[in-house]
Amino acid sequence: MGIMKKLGFSILEAIQLQPGSTRMEIFENCKTVFSFHGGWGDFKRMLSILIADDLVDRHVNPDPGLDTFCLTVEGISLVDPE
């Protein structure tokens, strides 16, 4: 499996485990739970792609560091196809 595909699934699974997490919390979960060794830049790019592909929903907060993320119906069906 390609690195970007692996990172995408790690992000989706991290969001599924803790919906409503901030971007930094998701990044930390990817590093600890899913052993992601990529950088912050790769993570932000992939999260943006997942948002653009309508797999992740971003809940905007007036403080950009506190925006929260959750899976859309499409994201849930990709991570948990049952």
DOPANU-200063 format. One record per residue (C-alpha): residue number from 0; z, x, y. Coordinates in steps of 0.5 Angstrom, whole numbers, plus 500, padded with zeros to 3 digits. Each point is the difference from the previous one (the first is absolute). Example, Ala and Ser with C-alpha at 12.3 -4.5 7.8 and 13.67 -1.06 7.14 Angstrom:
BEGIN
+------+-----+-----+-----+
| resi |   z |   x |   y |
+------+-----+-----+-----+
|    0 | 516 | 525 | 491 |
|    1 | 498 | 502 | 507 |
+------+-----+-----+-----+
END
This chain:
BEGIN
+------+-----+-----+-----+
| resi |   z |   x |   y |
+------+-----+-----+-----+
|    0 | 500 | 500 | 500 |
|    1 | 498 | 503 | 507 |
|    2 | 506 | 502 | 505 |
|    3 | 498 | 495 | 505 |
|    4 | 500 | 494 | 495 |
|    5 | 507 | 503 | 497 |
|    6 | 502 | 500 | 507 |
|    7 | 498 | 493 | 501 |
|    8 | 503 | 497 | 494 |
|    9 | 507 | 504 | 502 |
|   10 | 500 | 496 | 507 |
|   11 | 499 | 493 | 497 |
|   12 | 505 | 501 | 494 |
|   13 | 505 | 503 | 506 |
|   14 | 499 | 494 | 504 |
|   15 | 500 | 495 | 494 |
|   16 | 507 | 503 | 498 |
|   17 | 503 | 500 | 507 |
|   18 | 496 | 495 | 505 |
|   19 | 501 | 500 | 507 |
|   20 | 501 | 507 | 500 |
|   21 | 498 | 505 | 506 |
|   22 | 495 | 505 | 499 |
|   23 | 505 | 506 | 500 |
|   24 | 504 | 496 | 494 |
|   25 | 493 | 499 | 496 |
|   26 | 498 | 507 | 501 |
|   27 | 507 | 502 | 498 |
|   28 | 500 | 496 | 494 |
|   29 | 493 | 502 | 498 |
|   30 | 503 | 507 | 500 |
|   31 | 506 | 499 | 496 |
|   32 | 498 | 494 | 495 |
|   33 | 493 | 502 | 499 |
|   34 | 500 | 507 | 501 |
|   35 | 495 | 500 | 505 |
|   36 | 499 | 507 | 503 |
|   37 | 495 | 499 | 506 |
|   38 | 501 | 500 | 507 |
|   39 | 502 | 495 | 505 |
|   40 | 492 | 500 | 503 |
|   41 | 497 | 498 | 493 |
|   42 | 506 | 495 | 499 |
|   43 | 498 | 497 | 507 |
|   44 | 493 | 500 | 499 |
|   45 | 500 | 497 | 493 |
|   46 | 505 | 494 | 503 |
|   47 | 495 | 499 | 505 |
|   48 | 495 | 499 | 495 |
|   49 | 504 | 495 | 496 |
|   50 | 501 | 496 | 506 |
|   51 | 493 | 500 | 502 |
|   52 | 498 | 498 | 493 |
|   53 | 505 | 494 | 501 |
|   54 | 505 | 503 | 494 |
|   55 | 506 | 501 | 505 |
|   56 | 502 | 496 | 506 |
|   57 | 503 | 503 | 506 |
|   58 | 506 | 496 | 503 |
|   59 | 500 | 503 | 508 |
|   60 | 506 | 502 | 503 |
|   61 | 501 | 501 | 508 |
|   62 | 502 | 507 | 497 |
|   63 | 494 | 503 | 496 |
|   64 | 505 | 504 | 496 |
|   65 | 503 | 494 | 497 |
|   66 | 494 | 496 | 498 |
|   67 | 501 | 497 | 493 |
|   68 | 495 | 500 | 494 |
|   69 | 499 | 495 | 494 |
|   70 | 494 | 499 | 495 |
|   71 | 495 | 494 | 501 |
|   72 | 498 | 496 | 495 |
|   73 | 495 | 504 | 498 |
|   74 | 504 | 506 | 500 |
|   75 | 505 | 497 | 495 |
|   76 | 495 | 498 | 496 |
|   77 | 497 | 507 | 499 |
|   78 | 507 | 503 | 499 |
|   79 | 502 | 495 | 495 |
|   80 | 494 | 496 | 497 |
|   81 | 505 | 495 | 496 |
+------+-----+-----+-----+
END
